[in-house]
Amino acid sequence: MIIRPYTDADWKSIADIYNLSKPDELRGSVDQRAFLPLERDARSQRLFRESRILVVEDQEEVLGFAGNSGNYISWMFVHPHHRRKGVARLLLEHILTSLDGKVKLNVFKNNHAACALYQQFGFEIEREFVGNLNGYKTKAMTLRMHMRSRTSPLDPSQILLRNAAPTLEEGRLFADYLDQAADGFFRIMLGRRSAEILAKAYIQPGHDLSYQRTTFAEKSGRIIGMISGYTAEQHQHSSDRPLQQSTGWALPRMMVVSFFFSPMLRFIETVPEEEFYLQAIAVKPEFRGAGVGTLLLDAAEEKAKSMGARKFSLDVYIGNKGARALYEQRGLRVVSRWPKRIPIPGFRIFRMVKEL
């Protein structure tokens, strides 16, 4: 997938994506009769012209588009056939990298998938309101976040790295960071209650998703990043029981998704002896590029050495070029990939390893 600026030649694809996606966005928040095709919606066309538009393209097919007008994110649509493949996340990351200060957007209140994505990036609810769309009342929210200036890297002395605590509050933060690192996979597997389910499992000791495997980065008492990982020996003694017990009525869903993705999960869960596996690293968007990720990786490698590991490994999605470049700078190299033969869009993974 590549991101590029919109051109007039993209208009038909943009209109098709909007017309197919907009009814889903409206569902549960406004009467469906409020929908107008983009070709007939003069107000939306005006906003489109006023916005900087980016498109995601794969093999000459436009998969989605997003836009901003100043610090207001005005557009975010993905073709229904290409949802849950990281397209929206990729677009949002690119837009945010060009913005500083307070960033805002409006979202329909019942658009739960969009709300979850924005919250993973650090957006918070500023207000809820009743709006008007083509004469019909809407239930909507304004979300906001503050982007730190990319020209002011943080002093390492401002960052506190500490072991995680077994509390539900920190468990919910862990869940958000974990799902962010996994590109939304845990929400796919566990549903809307994924954060609560993971938080309940997190407070239990002795398994891969436990607080015992987690380190947080703090600035001024605020958690701004996380790493989680374990040795091969810890992984061998880990149990799925805490997660299963926390899942409740969502257990059948988890089992079905786990079965469907079992080849990928087997690849991810293979940790050779004397190896430390970093299962997740995530930083709040407004602190990316400030050195927080580097501090967390340094801490993870030191922890791995102290536990007797001889190798340090992690998995990275093939499209996450920024993360892969950082890992390569630190000496990690690609040793395997999944799937090996037939590419699966949105689910191509590299295993990267370095000697300690």
C-alpha positions in Angstrom: 0.0 0.0 0.0 1.2 3.5 -0.8 -0.1 6.9 0.3 -0.2 9.8 -2.2 -2.0 13.1 -2.7 -5.4 13.1 -4.4 -5.7 13.9 -8.1 -8.8 14.7 -10.1 -8.4 11.2 -11.8 -9.3 9.7 -8.4 -12.8 11.4 -8.2 -14.9 8.4 -9.3 -13.1 6.1 -6.9 -13.5 8.6 -4.1 -17.2 9.1 -4.8 -17.7 5.3 -4.9 -16.0 4.7 -1.6 -17.9 7.5 0.1 -21.3 6.3 -1.3 -20.6 2.8 -0.1 -19.3 3.7 3.3 -21.4 6.7 4.4 -24.5 4.7 5.1 -22.5 2.5 7.5 -21.2 5.6 9.2 -24.7 7.0 9.7 -26.2 3.8 11.0 -27.6 4.2 14.6 -26.8 7.9 14.7 -29.1 9.5 12.2 -32.0 8.6 9.9 -30.6 6.9 6.7 -32.7 9.3 4.6 -30.1 11.9 5.6 -27.7 10.3 3.2 -26.9 12.1 -0.1 -24.5 10.7 -2.7 -21.3 12.7 -2.9 -22.2 13.8 -6.4 -25.4 15.5 -5.1 -24.1 16.8 -1.8 -22.9 20.4 -2.4 -21.8 21.0 1.2 -19.6 17.9 1.3 -18.1 18.8 -2.1 -17.2 22.2 -0.8 -15.5 20.7 2.3 -13.7 18.3 0.0 -12.3 21.1 -2.1 -11.2 22.9 1.1 -9.3 19.9 2.4 -5.9 18.4 1.8 -6.8 14.9 0.6 -4.6 11.8 0.7 -5.5 8.4 -0.8 -4.2 4.9 -0.1 -3.6 2.9 -3.2 -2.7 -0.8 -3.8 -1.9 -2.1 -7.2 -3.6 1.0 -8.8 -6.8 0.5 -6.8 -7.8 3.3 -4.3 -8.7 1.6 -1.0 -9.5 4.7 1.0 -9.0 8.4 1.5 -8.7 10.9 4.3 -8.3 14.7 4.5 -7.8 17.6 6.8 -8.6 21.3 6.7 -6.0 22.9 8.9 -6.0 21.0 12.2 -9.5 19.6 11.6 -9.6 16.1 10.2 -12.5 16.3 7.8 -12.5 13.0 5.9 -11.8 9.4 6.7 -13.4 6.7 4.5 -12.3 3.1 3.6 -13.9 0.9 1.0 -16.0 -1.8 2.8 -14.0 -4.5 1.1 -10.8 -3.2 2.6 -11.7 -2.5 6.2 -9.7 -4.0 9.0 -6.5 -4.1 6.9 -4.8 -1.1 8.5 -5.9 1.4 5.8 -7.6 3.9 8.2 -4.7 3.6 10.7 -2.2 4.3 7.9 -4.1 7.4 6.7 -4.5 8.8 10.2 -0.8 8.3 11.0 0.2 10.2 7.9 -2.2 13.1 8.5 -1.1 13.5 12.1 2.6 13.6 11.2 1.9 16.9 9.4 0.0 18.6 12.3 1.0 20.3 15.5 -1.1 21.6 18.4 -4.7 20.8 19.0 -6.3 18.5 16.5 -10.1 17.9 16.3 -12.6 15.8 14.4 -16.3 15.0 14.6 -17.6 11.5 14.6 -21.0 10.0 14.9 -21.6 8.7 18.4 -22.6 5.1 17.3 -19.7 4.7 14.9 -17.9 2.5 17.4 -15.2 1.2 15.1 -14.1 4.8 14.3 -14.3 5.9 17.9 -12.1 3.0 19.0 -9.5 3.8 16.4 -9.3 7.5 17.3 -9.1 6.7 21.0 -6.2 4.4 20.4 -4.4 7.4 18.9 -5.0 9.4 22.0 -8.2 11.4 21.0 -10.5 12.2 23.8 -14.1 13.4 23.9 -14.4 17.2 24.0 -18.2 17.3 23.7 -21.3 15.4 22.7 -23.9 17.2 20.6 -27.0 16.9 18.5 -26.3 18.1 15.0 -28.2 18.4 11.7 -27.5 16.5 8.5 -29.6 17.4 5.6 -32.6 18.2 7.9 -32.2 15.2 10.2 -31.0 15.2 13.8 -27.7 13.5 14.4 -26.0 12.2 17.6 -22.3 13.1 17.3 -19.1 13.9 19.3 -16.2 16.2 18.9 -12.9 14.5 19.7 -9.6 16.2 20.3 -5.9 15.5 21.0 -2.8 17.7 21.3 0.1 16.9 19.0 3.5 17.7 20.5 5.7 19.8 18.2 8.1 17.4 16.4 10.9 19.9 16.8 11.2 19.5 20.6 12.5 16.0 21.5 12.0 15.1 25.1 14.8 15.1 27.6 15.3 11.4 28.7 15.4 12.6 32.3 11.7 13.6 31.9 10.7 10.0 31.2 10.2 7.5 34.0 10.2 3.8 33.0 8.5 1.6 35.6 7.0 -1.8 36.1 3.3 -2.0 35.5 0.9 -2.4 38.5 -1.9 -5.0 38.7 -4.8 -2.5 38.5 -7.8 -2.4 36.2 -7.1 1.2 35.3 -3.6 0.4 34.1 -5.0 -2.8 32.5 -7.3 -0.7 30.3 -4.3 1.4 29.2 -2.4 -1.8 28.5 -5.3 -3.0 26.4 -5.3 0.2 24.3 -1.6 0.1 23.7 -1.6 -3.7 23.0 -4.4 -3.3 20.4 -2.6 -0.3 18.9 0.5 -2.4 18.5 -1.5 -5.3 17.0 -3.2 -3.0 14.5 -6.7 -3.7 16.0 -6.4 -7.5 16.1 -7.6 -7.9 19.7 -10.7 -5.8 19.1 -11.4 -8.1 16.1 -10.9 -11.2 18.3 -12.7 -10.0 21.5 -15.2 -7.5 20.2 -16.3 -4.1 21.8 -15.5 -5.3 25.3 -11.9 -6.1 24.4 -10.4 -3.4 26.7 -12.3 -4.7 29.7 -11.5 -8.3 28.9 -7.8 -7.7 28.5 -7.7 -5.5 31.6 -9.1 -8.4 33.7 -6.6 -10.8 32.3 -3.8 -8.3 32.8 -4.1 -8.1 36.5 -3.6 -11.9 36.8 0.0 -13.1 37.2 2.0 -15.7 35.2 0.9 -15.4 31.6 1.9 -13.5 28.4 -0.6 -10.7 28.8 0.1 -10.1 32.5 1.2 -6.9 34.2 4.4 -8.8 35.1 5.5 -8.7 31.4 4.8 -5.0 31.0 6.8 -1.8 31.4 5.2 1.7 31.2 6.8 5.0 30.2 5.6 8.0 32.2 5.9 11.8 31.8 4.7 14.0 34.6 2.6 11.1 36.0 1.0 10.4 32.6 1.5 7.1 30.9 2.7 7.8 27.3 4.1 4.4 26.2 4.4 0.7 26.9 6.4 -2.4 26.1 5.5 -6.0 26.8 7.5 -9.1 26.3 8.8 -12.4 27.7 11.4 -15.1 27.4 10.9 -18.4 25.7 10.8 -20.1 29.1 8.1 -17.7 30.4 6.1 -18.3 27.2 6.3 -22.1 27.6 4.8 -21.8 31.1 2.2 -19.3 30.1 -1.5 -20.2 30.3 -4.5 -19.0 28.2 -6.8 -19.6 31.2 -6.7 -16.0 32.5 -7.8 -14.6 29.2 -10.4 -17.3 28.7 -11.8 -16.7 32.2 -12.0 -13.0 31.5 -13.7 -13.3 28.1 -17.1 -14.5 29.3 -19.8 -14.6 26.6 -17.2 -13.5 24.0 -15.3 -16.8 24.4 -17.0 -18.4 21.3 -16.0 -15.4 19.2 -12.4 -15.6 20.5 -12.2 -19.3 19.7 -13.6 -18.8 16.1 -11.2 -15.9 15.3 -8.3 -17.8 16.9 -9.1 -20.8 14.7 -9.4 -18.7 11.6 -6.0 -17.0 12.3 -4.3 -20.1 13.8 -1.5 -20.2 11.1 -0.6 -16.6 11.9 -0.9 -17.1 15.6 1.4 -20.2 15.5 4.0 -18.1 13.7 3.8 -15.3 16.3 3.8 -17.6 19.3 6.9 -19.5 18.2 9.7 -18.3 20.5 12.9 -20.3 20.3 14.9 -21.1 23.4 17.2 -18.4 24.8 15.2 -15.8 23.0 13.3 -12.8 24.4 10.2 -11.9 22.4 8.8 -8.3 22.4 5.1 -8.8 21.9 4.1 -5.1 21.9 5.6 -1.6 21.9 3.4 1.5 21.5 3.7 5.2 22.2 1.0 7.8 22.3 0.9 9.5 18.9 1.8 13.0 20.2 5.0 11.6 21.7 6.2 9.6 18.7 9.5 10.8 17.4 10.5 12.1 20.8 12.7 9.2 21.7 10.2 7.4 23.9 10.2 4.3 21.7 14.0 4.2 21.8 14.0 4.3 25.6 11.5 1.5 25.8 13.5 -0.6 23.4 16.7 0.0 25.4 14.9 -1.1 28.5 13.5 -4.2 26.8 16.9 -5.3 25.6 18.5 -4.7 29.0 15.7 -6.8 30.6 16.3 -9.5 28.1 20.0 -9.6 28.9 19.4 -9.7 32.6 17.1 -12.7 32.1 19.8 -14.6 30.2 18.4 -14.3 26.7 20.9 -14.4 23.8 18.6 -13.1 21.2 15.9 -10.4 21.0 13.0 -10.8 18.5 9.8 -9.1 17.5 7.2 -9.2 14.7 6.3 -6.2 12.5 3.7 -5.7 9.8 5.3 -5.4 6.4 3.6 -2.1 5.7 4.9 -0.5 8.9 8.0 0.9 7.2 8.8 3.4 9.9 9.0 0.8 12.7 11.0 -1.6 10.5 13.5 1.2 9.7 13.9 1.9 13.5 14.4 -1.8 14.2 17.0 -2.2 11.5 18.9 0.8 12.9 19.1 -1.1 16.2 20.5 -4.2 14.5 17.5 -6.4 14.0 17.2 -8.3 10.8 14.4 -10.1 9.0 14.8 -13.9 9.4 11.4 -15.1 8.4 8.0 -13.9 7.2 4.3 -15.0 7.3 2.7 -16.1 5.0 5.7 -17.5 3.2 4.0 -18.1 -0.2 0.6 -16.5 -0.8 0.4 -12.9 0.4 -2.7 -12.0 2.5 -3.4 -8.2 2.3 -3.2 -6.6 5.7 -1.7 -9.7 7.4 1.9 -9.9 6.2 4.4 -10.1 9.0 8.2 -10.1 9.3 10.0 -11.7 12.2 13.1 -9.7 13.1 15.9 -10.8 15.4 19.2 -9.6 16.8 22.0 -11.1 18.8 22.4 -9.7 22.4 
